[in-house]
């Protein structure tokens, strides 16, 4: 589902994937408290955490959050 969202929001939202087992992701795991998969973190353009989702979430909930993030950026 996240890959489908990535396609639908192409050019509006940048999707970055972290593998919890990748040692190279350690600084990000520490910075964002990344301990679970899936763990989705929405960041604004300044890199501040706007919202987090743990575990499987309904697609509609994620779409609403992404739409709100885009709207927030447009209102700046």
BAFI-3210 file (N, C-alpha, C; in Angstrom, 3 decimals, decimal comma, padded with zeros to 6 digits):
// residues 76
n [1|2|3|4|5|6|7|8|9|10|11|12|13|14|15|16|17|18|19|20|21|22|23|24|25|26|27|28|29|30|31|32|33|34|35|36|37|38|39|40|41|42|43|44|45|46|47|48|49|50|51|52|53|54|55|56|57|58|59|60|61|62|63|64|65|66|67|68|69|70|71|72|73|74|75|76]
n.u [000,806|001,948|003,744|001,989|000,873|003,141|003,459|001,086|001,467|003,677|006,198|005,112|005,423|008,188|009,282|011,036|012,728|013,518|015,387|014,952|016,888|019,197|022,391|023,383|021,275|021,173|021,717|019,366|017,396|017,880|017,515|014,783|013,484|012,928|011,691|009,972|008,389|005,766|006,713|005,770|006,813|005,993|007,454|007,921|008,836|011,025|012,137|010,981|009,134|005,860|003,768|003,239|002,960|002,284|002,550|000,180|-001,896|-005,017|-005,436|-006,854|-006,546|-003,811|-003,669|-005,192|-003,537|-001,254|-002,358|-003,040|-000,487|000,606|-001,157|-000,593|002,027|001,584|000,272|002,161]
n.v [-001,182|001,265|001,701|002,149|004,550|006,104|006,239|007,584|010,041|011,063|013,410|015,212|014,368|013,074|009,829|007,876|004,976|002,990|000,268|-001,732|-003,532|-002,678|-001,602|000,840|002,534|003,215|005,850|007,232|005,619|006,022|008,831|009,159|007,321|004,847|001,743|-000,231|-002,119|-001,870|001,567|004,650|007,879|011,177|013,989|017,519|020,151|021,199|019,145|018,421|016,335|015,621|013,828|010,459|006,972|003,794|000,386|-001,405|000,704|002,122|002,803|005,115|006,738|007,313|008,646|010,926|012,132|012,656|014,389|016,523|017,280|018,203|020,313|021,945|022,659|024,154|026,340|027,874]
n.w [000,000|000,742|-001,304|-003,393|-002,532|-002,725|-005,499|-006,193|-004,925|-006,087|-006,706|-004,972|-002,374|-000,693|-000,378|001,861|002,681|005,483|006,598|009,291|010,058|008,878|009,398|008,623|008,922|011,520|012,762|012,070|013,133|015,823|016,019|015,344|016,911|015,831|015,959|015,236|012,619|010,438|010,662|010,192|009,483|009,258|007,955|007,991|005,650|006,920|008,239|010,623|012,815|012,003|012,209|013,324|012,591|013,782|013,080|010,957|009,080|008,038|004,569|003,839|006,076|005,984|003,532|004,116|006,034|004,456|002,554|004,243|005,047|002,638|002,112|004,298|003,669|001,362|002,371|003,544]
ca.u [000,000|002,807|004,287|000,905|000,817|004,315|003,141|000,016|001,944|004,952|006,440|004,546|005,933|009,336|009,222|012,350|012,514|014,592|015,304|015,286|018,072|020,331|023,250|023,534|020,109|021,252|021,517|017,966|016,625|018,056|016,919|013,329|012,917|012,450|011,867|008,958|008,051|006,016|006,707|005,781|007,069|005,805|008,276|007,638|009,963|012,151|012,602|010,329|008,109|004,495|002,881|003,812|002,032|002,898|001,759|-000,630|-002,910|-005,874|-004,937|-007,551|-005,923|-002,519|-003,953|-005,622|-002,346|-000,414|-003,057|-002,881|000,911|000,739|-001,909|000,190|003,170|001,079|-000,184|003,333]
ca.v [000,000|002,451|001,910|002,748|005,951|006,764|006,520|008,588|011,325|011,340|014,823|016,023|013,843|012,191|008,642|007,298|003,726|002,508|-001,140|-001,795|-004,379|-002,054|-000,872|002,196|003,318|003,414|007,232|007,606|004,865|006,716|010,168|009,119|006,284|003,808|000,433|-001,152|-002,096|-000,565|002,811|005,736|009,176|012,281|015,148|018,696|020,572|021,541|017,919|018,231|015,290|016,129|012,753|009,116|005,858|002,521|-000,753|-001,247|001,752|002,167|003,661|006,405|007,523|007,801|009,638|012,157|012,729|013,188|015,553|017,608|017,705|018,987|021,551|022,745|023,220|025,149|027,515|028,614]
ca.w [000,000|000,790|-002,650|-004,176|-002,107|-003,295|-006,908|-006,249|-004,405|-006,754|-006,966|-003,895|-001,110|-000,885|000,464|002,166|003,395|006,339|006,978|010,713|010,227|008,190|010,346|008,123|009,334|012,980|013,216|011,880|014,118|017,098|015,919|015,256|017,763|014,911|016,584|014,734|011,213|009,847|011,445|009,213|010,099|008,325|008,281|007,174|004,829|007,790|008,876|011,921|012,820|011,997|012,634|013,257|012,530|014,154|012,639|009,753|009,182|006,850|003,499|003,895|007,151|005,494|002,484|004,790|006,646|003,382|002,007|005,216|004,989|001,403|002,317|005,247|002,924|000,411|003,103|004,070]
c.u [000,862|003,414|003,235|000,766|001,982|004,071|002,123|000,489|003,300|005,067|005,891|005,116|007,107|009,242|010,634|012,101|013,753|014,337|015,791|016,557|019,325|021,141|023,459|022,381|020,148|021,074|020,050|017,065|016,703|017,342|015,397|012,684|012,319|012,758|010,954|008,864|006,636|005,910|006,847|005,912|006,900|006,602|007,838|008,894|011,196|012,705|012,015|009,231|006,738|003,540|003,601|002,700|002,810|001,978|000,967|-001,723|-003,775|-005,326|-005,577|-006,952|-004,592|-002,706|-004,360|-004,418|-001,441|-001,049|-002,917|-001,459|001,152|000,042|-001,151|001,375|002,717|000,649|000,963|003,605]
c.v [001,263|002,729|002,524|004,231|006,738|007,130|007,653|009,977|011,717|012,839|015,749|015,657|012,928|011,044|008,096|006,075|003,382|001,044|-001,234|-002,611|-003,799|-001,225|000,574|003,111|003,669|004,871|007,684|006,875|005,561|008,074|010,133|008,055|005,139|002,437|-000,632|-001,058|-002,604|000,567|003,928|007,054|010,235|013,471|016,320|019,073|020,949|020,323|017,674|017,184|015,943|015,088|011,427|008,079|004,583|001,398|-000,438|-000,215|001,704|003,160|005,049|007,320|008,116|008,849|010,980|012,881|013,345|014,426|016,758|018,155|018,589|020,332|022,499|023,417|024,326|026,440|028,366|029,831]
c.w [000,000|-000,579|-003,576|-003,817|-002,698|-004,760|-007,005|-005,820|-004,993|-007,069|-005,901|-002,532|-001,433|000,115|000,629|003,040|004,221|006,655|008,417|010,967|009,570|009,182|009,917|008,517|010,818|013,414|013,106|012,873|015,469|017,077|016,002|016,134|016,969|015,500|016,002|013,226|011,079|010,869|010,420|009,961|009,024|008,827|007,423|006,398|005,617|008,517|010,257|011,794|012,949|012,578|012,483|013,256|012,851|013,716|011,381|010,009|007,926|005,827|003,553|004,963|006,695|004,403|003,104|005,399|005,582|002,761|002,939|005,212|003,762|001,556|003,253|004,549|001,994|001,113|003,661|003,258]
res [x|x|x|x|x|x|x|x|x|x|x|x|x|x|x|x|x|x|x|x|x|x|x|x|x|x|x|x|x|x|x|x|x|x|x|x|x|x|x|x|x|x|x|x|x|x|x|x|x|x|x|x|x|x|x|x|x|x|x|x|x|x|x|x|x|x|x|x|x|x|x|x|x|x|x|x]
***
